[in-house]
Amino acid sequence: MDFLDSKVGKQILIIIGIIICAIGINGFLAPADLLSSGLAGIVVILNKLFGVNQGLVIILMNIPIFIICRKYVDKEFFFTSIINMFIYSFALGITENLYLYIKINDIMMQSIFGGILVGVGVGLIFKANSSVGGLDIVMAALKIKYDISIKNASIVINFFIICVGGVLFGGVKSMYTLISMYLTSIFIEKAKDLFNQQKLILLISEKYQNIANGIMSLTGKGVTLLEAEGAYSQNKRKVIYCVVSTTQIAKVKEIIYKEDKNAFVSINNLDEVKGGGFKEKKL
């Protein structure tokens, strides 16, 4: 079993993700009066307005969210998210003065690095099939129930936070917040799919059988042969159709061009693969 799929591996990912998120928020975003994505951004607004304790407010605001989203997520995701909520609140509390040790007075650098760190942190937590509650669990529920990508859900939800932030902190800072949140949405997807990305290969070659045998030997998975016909030449050919992980692409190319240097090869990115021995993406 893959270590990252074990309970210990998942918990390590979650802890690392929470620490990275806390550093991004309290080390970069909050000192510049920039909002982080999700519930943490709302809490920063409330802290600015009323001076409330961030950790305590996160716990209180999570209660109705967990009640509403319970029926849309699986049991493991739900209960680990509750535990992570308390860990996350604790992490935000103890790192509240982190900005005193990270002295950066460049708001652009703060928005870029803050956004990237929060995105990577949340993405690692999602990769472990969990969340820290808040709007993260709402995005997970939307992905599971309606197959709305986490990136798109993040952008829509956080748009409203940016609008409120613009009123409180000014238009310029809301623009920097927009940069930060865009980077967060991008890096959530990148971290979430870390080590679990696939490529689709379409290949035409006279040596198709030798190439197919080599790919199957390398990947341990099947290869499909499709019947094709040239529109102009009307010659019938075999097309190899297969899905491999990104880490295997270089070796697959080596197999192909060793057999046929003139092979026609198309390699495409894939968003999701189910079945055929590939690990399913839950989020």
C-alpha positions as CSV (number, residue, x, y, z in Angstrom):
1,M,0.0,0.0,0.0
2,D,1.2,3.5,-0.8
3,F,2.5,5.2,2.3
4,L,0.5,8.3,1.5
5,D,-2.7,6.2,1.5
6,S,-2.0,4.9,5.0
7,K,-3.6,6.6,8.1
8,V,-0.1,7.7,9.3
9,G,0.8,9.0,5.9
10,K,-2.5,11.0,5.6
11,Q,-2.1,12.4,9.1
12,I,1.5,13.6,8.3
13,L,0.2,15.3,5.1
14,I,-2.5,17.0,7.1
15,I,-0.2,18.3,9.8
16,I,2.3,19.6,7.2
17,G,-0.6,21.2,5.3
18,I,-2.0,22.9,8.4
19,I,1.5,24.3,9.4
20,I,2.0,25.6,5.8
21,C,-1.4,27.3,5.9
22,A,-0.8,28.9,9.3
23,I,2.6,30.2,8.1
24,G,1.0,31.6,4.9
25,I,-1.8,33.4,6.8
26,N,0.0,34.8,9.8
27,G,3.4,35.1,8.3
28,F,2.4,36.8,5.0
29,L,-1.2,37.6,4.4
30,A,-2.5,39.0,7.8
31,P,0.4,41.4,8.4
32,A,-0.3,43.0,5.0
33,D,-4.0,43.2,5.7
34,L,-4.6,40.7,2.9
35,L,-7.3,38.1,3.2
36,S,-6.7,34.4,2.9
37,S,-9.2,32.2,1.1
38,G,-12.2,30.6,2.8
39,L,-13.4,30.9,6.3
40,A,-9.9,32.1,7.5
41,G,-10.4,35.2,5.3
42,I,-13.8,35.9,6.9
43,V,-12.2,35.5,10.4
44,V,-9.5,38.0,9.5
45,I,-12.3,40.5,8.6
46,L,-14.0,39.9,11.9
47,N,-10.7,40.2,13.8
48,K,-10.1,43.5,12.0
49,L,-13.6,44.8,12.9
50,F,-14.1,43.5,16.4
51,G,-10.7,42.1,17.6
52,V,-12.1,38.6,18.1
53,N,-9.9,35.6,18.7
54,Q,-9.4,33.9,15.3
55,G,-9.2,30.3,16.6
56,L,-12.4,30.5,18.7
57,V,-14.4,32.2,15.9
58,I,-13.3,29.5,13.4
59,I,-14.7,26.8,15.8
60,L,-18.0,28.6,16.3
61,M,-18.5,29.3,12.6
62,N,-17.7,25.7,11.6
63,I,-20.6,24.2,13.6
64,P,-23.4,25.1,11.2
65,I,-21.2,24.3,8.2
66,F,-20.4,20.8,9.4
67,I,-24.1,20.2,10.2
68,I,-25.2,21.2,6.6
69,C,-22.4,19.4,4.8
70,R,-22.5,16.1,6.8
71,K,-24.7,14.3,4.3
72,Y,-22.6,15.2,1.3
73,V,-19.1,13.9,2.4
74,D,-18.0,10.4,3.6
75,K,-17.6,9.5,7.2
76,E,-13.8,9.5,7.2
77,F,-13.7,12.9,5.6
78,F,-16.2,14.3,8.0
79,F,-14.7,13.1,11.3
80,T,-11.1,13.8,10.3
81,S,-12.2,17.3,9.3
82,I,-13.6,17.9,12.7
83,I,-10.3,16.9,14.4
84,N,-8.4,19.0,11.9
85,M,-10.5,22.0,12.6
86,F,-9.3,22.1,16.2
87,I,-5.7,21.5,15.2
88,Y,-6.0,24.3,12.6
89,S,-7.5,26.7,15.1
90,F,-4.7,25.9,17.5
91,A,-2.1,26.4,14.8
92,L,-3.6,29.8,13.9
93,G,-3.6,30.8,17.5
94,I,0.0,30.0,18.3
95,T,1.3,31.6,15.0
96,E,-0.7,34.8,15.4
97,N,2.5,36.8,16.0
98,L,4.6,35.0,13.4
99,Y,4.8,38.2,11.4
100,L,7.3,39.6,14.0
101,Y,9.8,37.0,12.8
102,I,9.1,37.2,9.1
103,K,9.9,40.8,8.2
104,I,8.7,41.5,4.7
105,N,7.5,45.0,3.8
106,D,6.7,44.2,0.1
107,I,2.9,43.7,-0.3
108,M,3.4,42.0,-3.7
109,M,5.8,39.4,-2.2
110,Q,3.4,38.9,0.7
111,S,0.4,38.3,-1.6
112,I,2.4,35.9,-3.8
113,F,4.0,33.8,-1.1
114,G,1.0,33.9,1.2
115,G,-1.3,32.7,-1.6
116,I,1.1,29.9,-2.7
117,L,1.6,28.7,0.9
118,V,-2.1,28.6,1.7
119,G,-2.9,26.8,-1.6
120,V,-0.2,24.2,-1.1
121,G,-1.3,23.6,2.5
122,V,-5.0,23.2,1.6
123,G,-4.1,21.0,-1.3
124,L,-2.1,18.6,0.8
125,I,-5.0,18.4,3.3
126,F,-7.4,17.6,0.4
127,K,-4.9,15.0,-0.9
128,A,-5.2,13.2,2.4
129,N,-9.0,13.1,1.8
130,S,-9.7,15.6,4.5
131,S,-10.1,19.3,5.2
132,V,-9.9,21.8,8.1
133,G,-13.6,22.5,7.9
134,G,-14.9,25.9,7.0
135,L,-15.4,26.7,3.4
136,D,-13.0,23.9,2.4
137,I,-15.6,21.3,3.4
138,V,-18.2,23.3,1.4
139,M,-15.9,23.1,-1.7
140,A,-15.4,19.4,-1.1
141,A,-19.1,18.8,-0.8
142,L,-19.7,20.7,-4.1
143,K,-17.0,18.6,-5.8
144,I,-18.5,15.3,-4.5
145,K,-22.2,16.2,-5.1
146,Y,-22.0,18.3,-8.3
147,D,-18.5,17.6,-9.6
148,I,-17.7,21.3,-9.5
149,S,-13.9,21.7,-9.5
150,I,-12.3,22.9,-6.2
151,K,-10.5,25.6,-8.2
152,N,-13.7,27.1,-9.7
153,A,-15.6,26.8,-6.4
154,S,-12.8,28.6,-4.6
155,I,-12.7,31.5,-7.1
156,V,-16.5,32.0,-6.8
157,I,-16.7,31.7,-3.0
158,N,-13.7,34.0,-2.5
159,F,-15.0,36.7,-4.8
160,F,-17.4,37.8,-2.1
161,I,-14.7,37.8,0.5
162,I,-12.6,40.1,-1.8
163,C,-15.5,42.5,-2.2
164,V,-15.9,42.9,1.6
165,G,-12.1,43.2,2.0
166,G,-12.1,45.9,-0.6
167,V,-14.5,48.0,1.5
168,L,-12.5,47.4,4.7
169,F,-9.0,47.6,3.5
170,G,-9.2,49.6,0.3
171,G,-9.3,48.8,-3.4
172,V,-5.6,48.4,-3.9
173,K,-5.3,45.8,-1.1
174,S,-8.3,43.9,-2.5
175,M,-6.5,43.7,-5.8
176,Y,-3.5,42.1,-4.1
177,T,-5.9,39.8,-2.3
178,L,-7.2,38.8,-5.7
179,I,-3.7,37.9,-6.8
180,S,-3.2,35.9,-3.6
181,M,-6.5,34.0,-3.9
182,Y,-5.9,33.2,-7.6
183,L,-2.6,31.6,-6.7
184,T,-4.2,29.8,-3.8
185,S,-6.8,28.2,-6.2
186,I,-4.1,27.2,-8.6
187,F,-1.8,25.6,-6.0
188,I,-4.7,23.8,-4.3
189,E,-5.1,21.8,-7.5
190,K,-1.4,21.2,-8.0
191,A,-0.8,20.0,-4.4
192,K,-4.0,18.0,-4.4
193,D,-2.9,16.0,-7.5
194,L,0.7,15.6,-6.4
195,F,2.1,12.2,-7.4
196,N,-1.3,11.3,-8.9
197,Q,-1.3,12.8,-12.4
198,Q,-1.9,10.9,-15.6
199,K,-1.3,11.4,-19.3
200,L,-3.3,10.0,-22.2
201,I,-1.2,8.7,-25.0
202,L,-2.4,8.2,-28.6
203,L,0.1,6.5,-30.8
204,I,0.3,5.4,-34.5
205,S,3.2,3.1,-35.5
206,E,3.8,0.1,-37.7
207,K,5.6,-1.4,-34.6
208,Y,2.5,-1.1,-32.5
209,Q,2.6,-4.6,-31.0
210,N,6.2,-4.3,-29.8
211,I,5.5,-0.8,-28.4
212,A,2.3,-2.0,-26.7
213,N,4.2,-4.9,-25.1
214,G,6.9,-2.6,-23.8
215,I,4.3,-0.1,-22.3
216,M,2.4,-3.0,-20.6
217,S,5.6,-4.4,-19.2
218,L,6.6,-1.0,-17.8
219,T,3.2,0.1,-16.3
220,G,1.7,-3.2,-15.4
221,K,-1.6,-2.0,-16.9
222,G,-3.4,-2.8,-20.1
223,V,-3.1,-1.0,-23.5
224,T,-6.0,-0.7,-26.0
225,L,-5.6,-1.1,-29.7
226,L,-8.1,1.0,-31.8
227,E,-9.0,0.6,-35.4
228,A,-8.4,3.8,-37.4
229,E,-8.4,4.9,-41.0
230,G,-6.6,7.8,-42.7
231,A,-9.1,10.3,-44.1
232,Y,-6.9,11.0,-47.1
233,S,-5.0,7.8,-47.7
234,Q,-7.9,5.5,-46.4
235,N,-5.2,3.2,-45.1
236,K,-6.3,1.2,-42.1
237,R,-3.9,1.5,-39.1
238,K,-3.8,0.5,-35.4
239,V,-3.8,3.2,-32.8
240,I,-2.5,2.6,-29.3
241,Y,-4.6,4.2,-26.6
242,C,-3.2,4.1,-23.0
243,V,-3.0,6.1,-19.8
244,V,0.2,6.3,-17.8
245,S,1.4,8.4,-14.9
246,T,3.5,11.5,-15.5
247,T,6.5,9.8,-13.8
248,Q,6.5,7.1,-16.5
249,I,6.3,9.4,-19.6
250,A,10.0,9.7,-20.2
251,K,10.4,5.9,-20.1
252,V,7.4,5.4,-22.3
253,K,8.9,7.8,-24.9
254,E,12.1,5.8,-24.7
255,I,10.2,2.6,-25.5
256,I,8.3,4.2,-28.4
257,Y,11.3,5.8,-30.2
258,K,13.5,2.8,-29.6
259,E,11.1,0.8,-31.7
260,D,10.0,3.4,-34.2
261,K,11.7,6.8,-34.5
262,N,8.9,8.0,-36.9
263,A,6.0,7.1,-34.7
264,F,3.2,9.6,-34.4
265,V,2.6,10.4,-30.8
266,S,0.1,12.6,-29.0
267,I,0.4,13.1,-25.2
268,N,-2.5,14.9,-23.4
269,N,-3.2,16.0,-19.9
270,L,-6.0,14.2,-18.0
271,D,-8.2,15.7,-15.3
272,E,-9.5,12.4,-13.9
273,V,-9.2,8.6,-14.5
274,K,-11.4,5.9,-13.0
275,G,-10.9,2.2,-13.2
276,G,-8.2,0.2,-14.9
277,G,-6.1,0.0,-11.8
278,F,-5.7,3.8,-11.4
279,K,-6.2,5.5,-8.1
280,E,-9.4,7.4,-8.1
281,K,-9.4,11.1,-7.1
282,K,-12.0,11.6,-4.4
283,L,-11.7,15.4,-4.6
